Amino acid sequence: NVHKMSLSGLLPETKYIATVEGIDSLGNKAVSEKIMFTTATDTRPPIISNVRIIGDLISRNIQSDKSRSAQLIATWETDEPSNSQIEYGEGSSGDFVNKTNTDSEPRTKHSVIISNLIPSKIYHLNVLSEDSAGNIGESGLIISITPKSNDTVFESVTKSFRNIFKFLQ
């Protein structure tokens, strides 16, 4: 009989020693000799999933209505620990002329804020995550529109609650 086993969570380019044990239906135990192997180099980029882009405005407490800027908050997941960065540009296509600073903390759940954007404007983005072996995963082109210069999400929710409670009085 041929038996197969998968090992996961191994580090790339690392030496390991393993033994294989098996017990048959009668309870007889067999143990292999020590097996030595070295894992291969990591050449696979992180897989990016569950990308979400949320638009928001800087609070009225920080900026006046005339000078308010917008921001986009991006969240995503990767299948292995990696860093976080976004490249972006104005419009629905073209070069990614801007990049956020790289958050070099390796993680699988990512969050990056792109600030100082113009309200009511279209931006194109590409989410990037690089693993410790230098493999870069990309989301591909994402199009998003910043919110118009009215209220932040918090201000809109607060205003809605005030209106609801006025209505109930």
C-alpha positions in Angstrom: 0.0 0.0 0.0 1.1 3.5 -0.7 0.5 6.1 2.0 0.8 9.9 1.5 1.1 12.7 4.0 1.2 16.5 3.7 3.2 18.7 6.0 2.2 22.3 6.4 3.6 25.4 8.2 7.2 24.6 7.2 9.6 27.4 6.6 11.3 27.8 3.2 15.0 26.8 2.8 15.0 25.0 6.1 16.4 21.6 7.1 14.1 19.2 8.8 14.3 15.6 10.2 11.2 13.4 10.3 10.3 9.9 11.2 7.1 8.1 10.0 5.2 5.8 12.2 2.3 3.5 11.3 0.1 0.9 13.1 -1.7 -1.9 11.3 -5.1 -3.3 12.2 -3.5 -5.9 14.5 -1.6 -3.2 16.5 1.8 -3.8 15.0 3.8 -0.7 15.0 6.4 0.2 12.3 8.8 3.2 12.5 11.0 4.5 9.7 14.5 5.6 9.9 15.1 9.3 10.2 14.3 11.1 7.0 16.3 14.4 6.4 15.1 17.0 3.9 15.4 20.7 3.1 12.3 22.7 2.0 12.3 24.5 -1.3 12.7 28.2 -1.8 9.4 30.2 -1.4 8.5 31.4 -4.9 4.8 31.8 -4.5 3.4 35.3 -3.8 0.8 35.9 -1.1 -2.8 35.4 -2.3 -4.8 38.6 -1.7 -8.6 38.2 -0.9 -11.6 40.0 0.6 -10.4 43.5 -0.5 -12.8 46.2 0.7 -12.5 49.9 0.0 -14.4 52.4 2.2 -14.5 56.1 1.5 -14.6 58.7 4.3 -13.9 62.4 4.9 -11.6 64.0 7.4 -13.6 65.2 10.5 -15.0 68.7 10.6 -13.1 69.1 13.9 -9.8 68.8 11.9 -10.7 70.6 8.7 -13.1 73.4 7.6 -15.8 72.5 5.1 -14.0 74.4 2.3 -10.7 72.6 2.7 -12.0 69.1 3.6 -10.1 66.2 2.1 -11.2 62.6 1.6 -9.6 59.3 2.4 -10.0 55.7 1.3 -9.6 52.9 3.8 -8.6 49.6 2.3 -8.7 46.3 4.1 -7.7 42.8 2.8 -6.4 39.4 3.8 -3.5 37.3 2.6 -2.9 33.6 3.0 0.5 34.1 4.5 2.1 36.9 6.6 3.2 39.8 4.4 3.5 43.6 4.4 0.9 46.1 3.3 1.0 48.9 0.6 -1.2 50.5 -2.0 -0.3 52.2 -5.2 -2.9 54.6 -6.7 -3.6 57.4 -9.1 -6.5 59.7 -10.1 -9.0 58.6 -12.7 -10.2 55.1 -13.7 -7.0 54.0 -15.4 -3.4 55.0 -16.0 -0.2 54.8 -14.1 -0.1 54.3 -10.4 1.8 57.6 -9.7 1.4 57.4 -5.9 2.2 54.8 -3.2 1.4 54.7 0.5 4.2 54.0 2.9 4.9 50.3 3.3 3.6 48.8 6.6 6.4 46.3 7.0 4.7 44.4 9.9 4.0 40.9 8.6 0.4 40.1 9.0 -2.5 38.3 7.2 -5.2 41.0 7.9 -4.3 44.3 6.4 -5.6 47.9 6.7 -4.2 50.9 4.9 -5.5 54.5 4.8 -4.9 56.7 1.7 -5.4 60.3 2.9 -5.3 63.8 1.4 -7.6 62.8 -1.5 -10.0 65.1 -3.3 -13.7 64.5 -2.5 -16.0 63.2 -5.3 -13.1 62.0 -7.4 -12.4 58.7 -9.1 -9.2 56.8 -8.1 -7.6 53.6 -9.3 -5.8 51.4 -6.9 -3.7 48.3 -6.7 -3.3 46.5 -3.3 0.2 45.0 -2.7 1.5 42.5 -0.2 5.1 41.2 -0.1 6.1 38.1 1.9 9.5 37.6 3.6 10.9 35.9 0.5 10.3 38.9 -1.6 7.3 37.5 -3.5 4.7 40.3 -4.3 1.0 39.6 -4.5 -1.3 42.1 -6.2 -5.1 42.7 -6.2 -5.2 44.0 -9.7 -7.0 47.2 -10.7 -9.6 48.5 -8.3 -11.7 51.6 -9.0 -13.1 53.7 -6.2 -14.8 57.1 -5.7 -14.2 59.3 -2.7 -17.3 60.6 -1.0 -18.6 64.1 -1.7 -17.6 66.9 0.8 -20.6 66.6 3.1 -20.3 64.5 6.2 -17.9 61.8 7.5 -19.4 58.3 8.1 -19.6 59.1 11.8 -21.2 62.5 11.2 -23.8 60.9 8.9 -24.7 58.2 11.4 -24.9 60.8 14.2 -27.2 63.0 12.1 -29.4 60.1 11.2 -29.8 59.1 14.9 -30.7 62.7 15.8 -33.3 62.8 13.0 -34.8 59.4 14.1 -35.1 60.4 17.7 -36.6 63.9 16.8 -39.2 62.0 14.7 -40.0 59.7 17.7 -40.5 62.6 20.1 
